[in-house]
Amino acid sequence: GPDEDWQIGVVVGPSGTGKSSIGRSIGGGITDLYHGWPDDAPIVDAIAPDGDFNEVTGALAAVGLGDVPAWLRPFKALSNGQQFRAGLARCLCDPPDILVVDEFTSVIDRQIAKIGALAFAKAWRRTNGKKAVLLSCHYDILDWLEPDWVFDTSTGQIIKKARAAALINAQESNWKLGRSIPVTGLSLSRIII
């Protein structure tokens, strides 16, 4: 149905409003961006050991980690923000059917976060229909992500937004313009699955 035709959804709201609980109930649960990295291999080799080098560097650039010295460091030697972005790059190179990211952009400078959100959204939309659900307490990334739907845990409303309208109204983008419906767990799972 029409509810299945989406690629990027966002669950947004203040801390303690149930975002992580929702994330754990979607698909295979929250994706662990920090798990399974080798101790000593540079991240540029660890992200997709058998993959295309240009694809890997493109994914790193797409998540705002275009810093070549960082590519040559092992995962454990990166800052928190760099680790988060390296984890996202790995997901872009080998995308799961449903990616669920908790604390999306929380550990990153806000200006970098906005640019990173824009670049991640563009790259994710090239994954041929894979779905990403991003959990965040930051409303400032919504205009940059242009998600297909937003669930605001502070109001309990799902806001759907046609991407065409988003592009046309980019200058005056306002999430309140979306069609807003009261949400139950049932309607949220219908959208998500």
C-alpha positions in Angstrom: 0.0 0.0 0.0 0.9 3.7 0.0 2.2 3.4 3.5 5.0 1.1 2.4 6.5 3.5 -0.1 9.0 5.3 2.0 12.7 5.2 2.7 13.5 7.6 5.5 11.4 8.0 8.7 12.3 9.9 11.8 11.1 9.4 15.4 11.8 12.7 17.2 11.2 14.0 20.7 12.8 14.9 24.0 14.7 12.4 26.0 12.6 9.9 27.9 9.7 10.0 25.6 10.0 6.4 24.3 12.1 6.8 21.1 14.4 3.9 21.9 11.6 1.6 22.9 10.0 2.3 19.5 13.3 1.8 17.8 13.8 -1.6 19.5 10.4 -2.8 18.2 11.2 -2.0 14.5 12.7 -4.6 12.2 15.7 -6.2 13.8 15.9 -3.4 16.4 18.4 -0.7 16.8 21.5 -1.1 14.7 24.8 -1.2 16.7 27.1 1.1 14.8 29.9 0.4 17.2 30.0 -3.4 17.0 32.3 -5.7 15.1 35.1 -3.4 14.2 38.6 -4.9 14.0 41.1 -3.6 16.6 43.8 -2.5 14.3 42.6 -2.2 10.7 42.1 1.4 9.4 38.4 2.1 9.0 38.8 2.6 5.2 39.8 -1.1 5.0 37.4 -2.3 7.7 34.2 -0.8 6.3 33.9 -3.2 3.3 36.9 -5.4 3.2 35.9 -7.0 -0.1 34.2 -3.8 -1.4 35.1 -1.1 -3.8 37.5 1.4 -2.4 35.7 4.3 -4.2 32.4 3.2 -2.8 33.9 3.2 0.7 35.5 6.6 0.4 32.2 8.0 -1.1 30.2 6.6 1.8 32.7 8.2 4.3 32.4 11.5 2.5 28.6 11.2 2.4 28.4 11.0 6.2 30.7 13.9 6.7 33.9 12.0 7.4 35.9 13.2 4.5 39.1 13.5 6.6 41.7 11.2 5.1 43.9 10.9 8.3 40.7 9.6 10.1 40.3 6.9 7.4 43.7 5.6 8.2 43.0 5.2 11.9 41.3 2.1 13.5 37.8 2.5 14.8 38.8 2.6 18.5 41.1 5.6 17.8 38.3 7.8 16.5 36.3 10.3 18.4 32.7 9.5 19.4 31.4 11.6 16.5 33.8 10.0 14.0 32.9 6.5 15.2 29.2 7.3 14.7 29.8 8.5 11.2 32.1 5.5 10.4 29.2 3.3 11.5 26.8 5.1 9.2 29.3 4.8 6.3 29.5 1.0 6.9 25.6 0.9 6.7 25.7 2.8 3.4 28.1 0.3 1.9 26.1 -2.8 3.2 22.6 -1.5 3.9 20.3 -3.6 5.9 16.7 -3.8 4.8 15.7 -1.7 7.8 18.3 0.5 9.4 17.4 1.9 12.9 19.8 4.5 14.2 19.4 5.7 17.8 20.7 9.1 18.9 21.1 10.2 15.3 23.6 13.1 15.1 23.4 13.6 18.9 27.2 13.5 19.4 28.0 15.8 16.5 28.3 19.6 16.3 24.9 21.0 15.2 26.2 22.6 11.9 28.0 19.4 10.9 24.9 17.4 11.9 22.7 19.3 9.5 25.1 19.0 6.6 25.7 15.3 7.5 21.9 14.7 7.7 21.5 16.1 4.2 24.3 14.0 2.8 23.2 10.9 4.6 19.7 11.2 3.3 20.8 11.7 -0.3 23.1 8.6 -0.1 20.5 6.5 1.7 17.9 7.3 -1.1 20.3 5.6 -3.5 20.0 2.2 -1.6 17.1 1.1 -3.8 14.2 1.1 -1.4 15.9 0.1 1.8 14.3 1.8 4.9 16.0 3.9 7.6 14.3 4.9 10.8 16.3 7.6 12.6 15.7 8.4 16.3 16.7 11.8 17.5 16.0 14.5 20.0 17.0 17.2 17.5 14.3 18.8 15.5 16.9 20.9 13.6 17.8 18.0 11.3 14.2 17.5 9.9 14.4 20.1 7.2 17.8 18.7 6.1 16.7 15.0 6.1 13.4 15.6 4.3 12.1 12.4 5.7 9.0 10.7 4.3 7.4 10.7 7.7 8.1 12.0 11.2 6.6 10.6 14.4 6.9 13.2 17.2 6.9 11.4 20.6 6.1 14.6 22.4 2.8 15.1 20.6 2.0 11.5 19.6 1.5 12.6 16.0 2.7 11.2 12.7 3.4 13.8 10.1 3.7 12.6 6.5 5.1 14.8 3.9 5.2 14.2 0.2 8.7 14.6 -1.0 7.6 16.6 -4.0 5.9 19.1 -1.7 9.0 19.2 0.4 11.1 20.1 -2.6 8.7 22.8 -3.8 8.3 24.3 -0.4 11.9 24.0 0.6 12.2 27.7 1.2 9.2 27.8 3.6 9.5 24.3 4.9 7.5 23.8 8.0 6.7 20.4 9.5 3.3 21.7 10.8 2.1 21.8 7.1 2.1 18.0 7.0 -1.1 16.0 7.4 -1.1 15.2 11.0 -3.0 12.2 12.5 -3.1 10.9 16.1 -1.0 7.8 16.3 -1.4 4.5 18.0 1.2 1.8 18.1 -0.9 0.1 15.5 -0.8 2.9 13.0 2.9 3.5 13.6 3.7 -0.2 12.9 1.5 0.0 9.7 3.6 2.8 8.4 6.9 1.2 9.4 6.4 -2.3 8.1 
